[in-house]
Amino acid sequence: MKKIKMLCLSAGLMAMAPLGSSASGPKGEPVRTLTPEVFLTLSRVGGFDLNAKGNTAVYAVSFPDVKTNKSVTQLFKVMMDGSGRTQITDMPKGAHSPKWIPGSSPERIAYLTSESGSSQIWTMLPDGSDKRRFTDVEGGVNDYKFSADGKQLLFVKDIPYDKSFKQPYADLPQATGRLVTDFMYKHWDQWVENIPHTYVAKVGESMIKEGTDILGKDEPYELPMLPFNDLEDVSFSPDGKTIAYACRKKTGLAYSLSTNSDIYLYDISTGKTQNVSEGMMGYDTAPAFSPDGKTLAWVSMEHDGYESDLKRLFVMDLATGKKTYLSEGFECNVESPSWSADGKRIYFVSCKEAVTDIWQIDVKSRKIDRLTEEGVHNYTGFVIRNGKMLAGRQSMQVPTDLYSVNIRTGKPLQITDENKEKLGSLTGVTVQKRWVDTTNGEKMLVWVILPPGFDATKKYPAVLFCQGGPQDAVSQFWSFRWNFRLMAEQGYIVIAPNRHGVPSFGKKWNEQISGDYGGQNMKDYMAAVDAVKQEPYVDEKHIGCVGPSYGGFSTYWLAGNHDKRFAAFIAHAGIFNLEMQYMTTEEMWFANWDMGGAPWEKDNKVAQRTFATSPHKFIDKWDTPILIIHGELDFRILASQGMAAFNAAKMRGIPTEMLIFPDENHWILRPQNALLWHRTFFGWLDRWLKK
């Protein structure tokens, strides 16, 4: 019998008017649960910013509407003590990406909206009045950022990219064929016909219509880099004379094979560019100047081709060029570094043991401490102004809200509660943290989520969640697709293991999965199920297995290797045939590193071992009902993977259905499609696990 250490983290939430089922709990009290229909109406907090005084936050909230099949985003402001929440936009086409304009007097807020026909920057007073258009950039603005004094603007716009396709016949203007000539003709969910470039412009009295292309029109590279497209990769120096940016200056096959980006310094007055990270071969991102402008910090991975490498914090003395690995010895990822006002500390976001907090490092001593109070949550990001910190926080229990965090003690004060009316009256779920023995003698953190009104004297069906990535932690995230609370709300015990190959448990644990797709991590899944099903309240004959992307691979693999553990499977955007995945995906660095090489490399033992574990090789052992879901616009894992799995299951006589979306990608984004996804998902589980 495997030993289990268990800590109960939450006994649930408070209660309001019934939104779902009306069953009774163990003491006879009514149990109010969350339905997919209500779940998909929950408000979603987006971008946020804090004013220079540090007393007022502005933030975006999106409101999905299943009936209209659309979502609209509006802007709100709130004081840092939680008072004065006010909606400040009510625009038919919405508004998003709010930012306080530095140095503006009176204070003004900038934001993006398509009210004028294309996405442009507008500005307004903090009460939402005096709205003015700020830019008239041809093609529209994707994102933007101001210099510290507010006198310069960085903005991102798309430019044509002509290296992927050719159509040489001028007499065929309506021809739609794409003649592909090189790699990276597709990326994630789009044909690569445009790429982002970043421009710098002076802010004056007149509307900004154009700026200086930092890369130059002849450099066919992405800035910011795709697919993340994050302007955190571009920053002004404090004096506004220099721009630091991260860029991978590669195209085609070279781009597809390498993650090696570099940090560049761009002199605004001369246009000269200097590579300051040359020789550092991994993925370099997120440059940030110290307040005195003498030191540059950034996040760096070590190895070329390894996209899930440890994210390390480096600093460089700009006068001497000396680089220091500041976070050496810290085996968790460093994200979003931001300097303290005195330049003595750098704050950052990091996930440790599947919980994401805000951390700080003393630049001189290199001592690293968790800033935010320990808890069961994920901090999603933060902004610091005038010694005040504004942060986003979520958990498996609740979606993102905003918090004022004491920058000295880390104590949080919740200042928004956007879904109080819809979630506040529900019974809520219970989240447990367990440590389970793995077959190789280690300990694995497994989250177990119990249904509302949980009664230990009853039996419940269970669902194993298989994580995607494959190197993404099963942390305290709130997802509007794979939502553990919603699964538990439907009466399921959810088993969510942090199996080998996820970060936040050290380098060795994270790196173990590379070249071992069908190995230890699959044993971990079965170990987690075997441990949890020992509980008398788990119906071991009715356990399902679900997962997206690599989690879909895991689901397909387990379907042929589960030894009767599962009664139903659901694979979303999963890899069914590893050889086809290798030859049809786009980021070849990913395939080469994770799989160990190409399938035709017959002397490559790692690659051959990987491809031998391809789920399609175990189709003869499939014996359990399986639902397959895929989007046809998924260019990462092509829909043909799902079609092949469906066809194979049908030919084997296994109960199977396929939900395919012609207008969705790796994710399902449209409101009605999302509801169809959830109804189909839970319908399948209910059909086979609630008999």
Secondary structure as UniProt FT lines:
FT   STRAND          4..10
FT   TURN            26..27
FT   HELIX           36..39
FT   TURN            40..41
FT   STRAND          44..50
FT   TURN            52..53
FT   STRAND          56..65
FT   TURN            66..69
FT   STRAND          70..79
FT   TURN            80..81
FT   STRAND          86..87
FT   TURN            92..93
FT   STRAND          96..100
FT   TURN            102..103
FT   STRAND          109..113
FT   TURN            115..116
FT   STRAND          120..124
FT   TURN            126..127
FT   STRAND          132..133
FT   TURN            138..139
FT   STRAND          143..146
FT   TURN            148..149
FT   STRAND          152..160
FT   STRAND          165..166
FT   TURN            170..171
FT   TURN            173..174
FT   STRAND          179..180
FT   STRAND          186..187
FT   TURN            188..189
FT   STRAND          190..191
FT   STRAND          194..202
FT   STRAND          212..213
FT   TURN            217..218
FT   TURN            226..229
FT   HELIX           231..233
FT   STRAND          234..236
FT   TURN            238..239
FT   STRAND          242..247
FT   HELIX           252..257
FT   STRAND          262..267
FT   TURN            268..270
FT   STRAND          273..275
FT   TURN            278..279
FT   STRAND          284..289
FT   TURN            291..292
FT   STRAND          295..300
FT   TURN            304..305
FT   TURN            307..308
FT   STRAND          312..317
FT   TURN            318..320
FT   STRAND          323..325
FT   TURN            326..329
FT   STRAND          335..339
FT   TURN            341..342
FT   STRAND          345..352
FT   TURN            353..354
FT   STRAND          355..362
FT   TURN            363..365
FT   STRAND          368..370
FT   STRAND          378..385
FT   TURN            386..387
FT   STRAND          388..394
FT   STRAND          401..405
FT   TURN            407..409
FT   STRAND          412..414
FT   TURN            418..419
FT   HELIX           420..423
FT   TURN            424..425
FT   STRAND          430..437
FT   TURN            439..440
FT   STRAND          443..450
FT   TURN            452..453
FT   TURN            456..457
FT   STRAND          460..465
FT   TURN            469..471
FT   HELIX           484..489
FT   TURN            490..491
FT   STRAND          493..497
FT   TURN            500..501
FT   HELIX           507..511
FT   TURN            512..515
FT   TURN            517..518
FT   HELIX           520..532
FT   TURN            533..534
FT   TURN            536..537
FT   STRAND          538..548
FT   HELIX           550..559
FT   TURN            560..561
FT   TURN            563..564
FT   STRAND          568..572
FT   HELIX           578..584
FT   HELIX           588..595
FT   TURN            599..600
FT   TURN            602..603
FT   HELIX           605..612
FT   HELIX           615..621
FT   STRAND          626..631
FT   TURN            632..633
FT   HELIX           639..651
FT   TURN            652..653
FT   STRAND          656..661
FT   TURN            662..663
FT   HELIX           671..689
//
